[in-house]
Amino acid sequence: MRGFRTLRFGAWVLCVCAGVLLPGCAGVPEWIAAAGPSRDEVQENREERRAEGIQVVDVNQAVARKLLASRKLGLFSEAFPTTTKQAYVAGPGDVLEVSLWEAPPAMLFGGAVVDPRVGAATARVVTFPEQMVSGEGTINMPFAGQIPVAGRTPQQIEAEIAQRLKGKANQPQVLVRMIRNNTANVTVVGEVAASARVPLTARGERLLDALAAAGGVREPVNKVTLQLTRGNQVHSLPLETIIRDPRQNIVLRPGDVVTALFQPLSFTVLGATGKNEEVNFEAQGISLAQALARAGGLQDSRADARGVFIFRFEEANAVDWPNPPVTTPEGKVPVIYEVNLKDPATFLVAQNFPMQNKDVVFVANAPGTQFQKFLTLIVSSIYPVLSIVNATNN
């Protein structure tokens, strides 16, 4: 009988506590421990988030495809199109050597040389001292004056000199040779065996040629991104993509800067998943489905499969926003992507949704989990009281 009274007293205390604490608290007191907002809390505050400029976007196939398409716009073949083969031209700082032949009898640069084997005069070559192309893009040539050479091929320079010596020299034949190439170079830096300035030739060196000339990369290929700077344009692409797609192995131009970057991309996962931590991923990128798998998946005893959120600062033209976007000073749009994994079709969408560096993935707790925490807290608080009452009755 005493045990029954003790049990009834415990039940009465539990009911009183539940009756006092649960009303007006959306089912669970706010002071109950939680890893983050619930799905309902995110949805209830949508209007407030809109006022703050935060977009809340439901992830569907259209959103995933548009984000995936935007990630493909950075291909080198599209950013740096090559329409014609670049000519090998001289520039200020290059060192040139000019050689000249005159047909006998030579009139300007010396007499003819008699070949004893044939008994006739032959042309004699005159090689002039090496010259560095001036800052104005010219070199000096005896009896021809200053020759503009900047931006011209050796063949064009030869024709210019021969034209200026016409009528002065007897049938002049000119040969221009590049001794030192100081302008037609590309610079390779970063995570390579040895940073280097790689000279370009008429062959038309490509991106991987320059990388090989620098000794290759020091890190695994799938973790390296190549950044190409050309003038005011800066674009990056995973090295693995360049190797797999020959179109991205573009022809380089003088002044290009190739930077090999070892930047393990990462996202942070929080909430009801197998593990809460920062997770690295490869430079070629991964999908949301792969990201959740690397995080240990959703915990079926805690997770609300309808409440998977990706927090990101997105480009202003990334998707069709449900409301006019408000950008940050950096031109980004704060957005919360909401994923409902209760819908089986969403697993297909998750395979196309691309993850981005510095994303935060949060999986909300199910409402029942919070209520279970509440009951556990109440029971653990009442148990000592019941023990004292039971001891007193005995």
Secondary structure, 3 states (H helix, E strand, C coil): CHHHHHHHHHHHHHHHHHHHHCCCCCCCCCCCCCCCCCHHHHHHCHHHHHHCCCEEEECCHHHHHHHHHHHHHHCHHHHCCCCCCCCCCECCCCEEEEEEEECCCCCCCCCCEEECCCCEEECEEEECCCEECCCCCEEEECCCEEEECECCCHHHHHHHHHHHCECCECCCEEEEEEEECCCCEEEEEECECCCEEEECCCCCCEHHHHHHHCCCECCCHHHEEEEEEECCEEEEEEHHHHHHCHHHCCECCCCCEEEEEECCEEEEEEECECCCEEEEECCCCCEHHHHHHHCCCECCCCEEEEEEEEEEEEECCCCCCCCCCCCCCCCEEEEEEEECCCCCCHHHHHCCCECCCCCEEEEEECHHHHHHHHHHHHHHHHHHHHHHHHHHHC
